[in-house]
């Protein structure tokens, strides 16, 4: 993967049932997930905007804006300016219209 795939730029929801061995799995919004108390997710926008869809207090969704950048086209460095959230890196393992798998570091 030399550049980020166009399919990456959308809102993704965590499919925790499919996570395995340090790999986190996401599915696009609208995927028919089994019932869950709450699901976190993220939105990646081509202009460098990153939106973390976290689960807040009392299972209420919490939206935290951030920024992404890439140096190699295979991973995203995510930052949250103006917050105490640490920078994190997502290594993109697979991305198509139906599945996104990443390894976080």
PLY file of the C-alpha trace (Angstrom):
ply
format ascii 1.0
element vertex 105
property float x
property float y
property float z
element edge 104
property int vertex1
property int vertex2
end_header
0.00 0.00 0.00
1.83 3.12 -1.17
-1.01 5.59 -0.69
-4.11 5.59 1.45
-7.05 3.80 -0.18
-10.09 5.93 -1.07
-12.31 3.48 0.86
-10.65 4.61 4.11
-12.39 7.98 4.06
-15.69 7.30 5.83
-17.11 6.57 9.25
-16.14 3.21 10.73
-17.63 1.31 13.69
-15.61 -1.06 15.89
-16.52 -4.71 15.32
-14.98 -5.96 18.56
-16.36 -9.46 18.02
-13.89 -9.83 15.14
-10.77 -8.48 16.92
-7.91 -10.97 17.22
-4.24 -11.00 18.21
-3.72 -7.25 18.43
-5.72 -6.49 15.28
-8.74 -4.20 15.61
-11.58 -4.62 13.12
-13.95 -1.91 11.91
-16.99 -2.06 9.65
-18.69 0.82 7.82
-21.67 2.58 9.38
-24.81 0.67 8.47
-23.23 -2.78 8.92
-25.73 -5.15 10.62
-23.97 -5.65 13.97
-25.42 -7.86 16.68
-26.92 -5.95 19.63
-24.37 -4.24 21.90
-24.47 -1.71 24.72
-22.44 0.71 22.70
-19.85 0.76 19.97
-17.01 3.14 19.49
-15.85 4.21 16.08
-14.00 6.77 14.06
-14.41 8.93 11.01
-11.49 9.60 8.70
-11.89 12.53 6.29
-9.60 13.08 3.30
-8.77 16.65 4.44
-6.90 15.38 7.54
-9.84 15.53 9.93
-10.24 12.63 12.35
-13.28 12.22 14.58
-13.17 9.77 17.45
-16.61 8.38 18.27
-15.99 7.26 21.84
-18.38 5.86 24.41
-18.81 8.43 27.14
-20.35 8.36 30.58
-23.61 6.38 30.87
-22.99 4.93 27.38
-23.69 8.32 25.78
-21.67 8.83 22.56
-18.78 11.25 22.88
-17.28 12.92 19.81
-13.65 14.07 20.00
-12.20 15.92 16.99
-8.62 15.30 15.95
-6.22 15.32 13.01
-4.48 12.58 11.08
-1.33 12.56 8.97
0.67 9.89 7.19
4.32 9.66 6.27
4.25 6.31 4.51
0.71 5.72 3.20
0.40 2.63 5.41
-0.27 4.17 8.79
-2.02 7.16 10.33
-0.64 9.31 13.12
-3.65 10.57 15.06
-3.46 13.64 17.31
-6.00 15.54 19.36
-4.78 19.16 19.55
-5.87 21.04 22.66
-6.45 17.85 24.68
-4.30 15.65 26.88
-4.95 12.62 24.66
-1.69 11.08 23.47
-0.78 10.76 19.79
-1.47 7.28 18.51
-0.56 5.40 15.36
-2.86 3.12 13.38
-1.13 0.73 11.00
-3.57 -0.09 8.21
-3.51 -3.81 7.52
-6.54 -4.10 5.22
-9.04 -1.61 3.88
-11.84 -2.05 1.39
-15.45 -0.92 1.29
-16.57 -3.51 3.86
-13.65 -4.03 6.24
-10.90 -2.02 7.91
-8.29 -3.78 10.04
-5.65 -1.86 11.97
-2.95 -2.38 14.56
-2.65 0.44 17.10
0.58 1.55 18.70
0 1
1 2
2 3
3 4
4 5
5 6
6 7
7 8
8 9
9 10
10 11
11 12
12 13
13 14
14 15
15 16
16 17
17 18
18 19
19 20
20 21
21 22
22 23
23 24
24 25
25 26
26 27
27 28
28 29
29 30
30 31
31 32
32 33
33 34
34 35
35 36
36 37
37 38
38 39
39 40
40 41
41 42
42 43
43 44
44 45
45 46
46 47
47 48
48 49
49 50
50 51
51 52
52 53
53 54
54 55
55 56
56 57
57 58
58 59
59 60
60 61
61 62
62 63
63 64
64 65
65 66
66 67
67 68
68 69
69 70
70 71
71 72
72 73
73 74
74 75
75 76
76 77
77 78
78 79
79 80
80 81
81 82
82 83
83 84
84 85
85 86
86 87
87 88
88 89
89 90
90 91
91 92
92 93
93 94
94 95
95 96
96 97
97 98
98 99
99 100
100 101
101 102
102 103
103 104
